[in-house]
């Protein structure tokens, strides 16, 4: 009994150390005072000031556009790759699948440097295009893992029945296969959007002078001095990320129960 109580102490301490700073930032985003050292009462004025800042709204628009675009492109590539690998009989199939998951393991600063060198070699102008390419590349594994797991439990008899009834490959894919894979694809897209929306390290390496994303905006403003607006902005970004991850989990759970 004593051992069980002691074993609970460590996860509790780790949870407090991880989430207490986040909670403090969220609470002080509603503080009336400009100083974080004292509480002057509940207020939404920093949120109001945040949405009056044109540069932050522009960065928000860039982040949303970047997240949606890279998630859609990653979904197309990852779904095609997962379908191809499921049908493949290559002797090195397992190694190819592990290679596709490397962006999840490689440190982001290394990926950022690789993308920087690659785009410089190609002579691409740094900006939204390079951001989309980089974010699509590191979003692909998140969707690939979801779709590949779904394909392992897929009922191929429905696809075969559609083919037997005269449906072509494309017709069978869009009317049978894709609807069965859609929960995994959508779940992976929400997860990849959250990762793209929060990314700062890779974005710093591949963005241009005239293009700012929300995480980069937060980073640059913190360097010049912490404003209560940043607390409000971080709280909103946290809420968006938690919402996307929760939605991805719910969709995945519904799909598993349905299956």
C-alpha positions, 0 to 999 in steps of 0.5 A: 500500500505504501509503495502504491502511494509513493508511486503516485507521487512521481506522476503527480509531481511531474504533472504539476511541474508540466502544467502549472506554468501553463495554468499560470499563463492562462490565469494571468491572461485575464489579469487587469494589471499589466504586471504579472507580479500582482492580481488586480482583478478579472479583465478581458482587456488584453484579449481586446487589445490582442484582436486590435493588433493588425500584425498579430491578426496577420500572423494568425491568418498566416498560421491558419492558412499554413496549417490548413494547406499543409494538412490537406497536402500531407493528407493526400500524400500520406494516404496515397503512400499508406495505400501504396505500402499496404499493397506493396510486396517489397522485401524492404517494406518495413524499412521504407515505412520506418524511413517515412516516420523519421521526421517524428524522431529527428530533432526539429532544429536538425530538420530546420537546418536541412530544409534551409540548406535544401531550399537554398540549394534550389534557389527558392525564395523564402516565404509562404511557399517554403513554409508550406513545403516544410510543414507538409513534409513533417506533417506527413508521418502524423497522417501516415501512421493513422491511415496505416493503422486503419488499413491494417483493420480495413474490411477489404471484402466491401472493396472486392464486392464493389469491384465485382459489381463493376466499379472501377479502381477510382470509383471503388476508391472514392465510394468505398475505400476513402469513406472507410479511411476518412476518420483516420485521415481527418483525425491525422489532419487535426493532429498535423494542423495542431503541430503546424499551428504550434511550430516555431523552430522549423518555421524560423529556418524557412520563413521569409522576412515578410512572412510571420506566423503566430508562434514566430510572432510570439517568440520575437515579442518575448525577446523584446519584452513580455506583454500581457497580450502574449499571455492572452495569445499563448492561451488562445494557441493552447486552446486551439491545440488542445481542441484539435488534439481532443477532436482527433482523439474523439474521431479516432475513438468513434471510429474504433468503436464503430469498427 
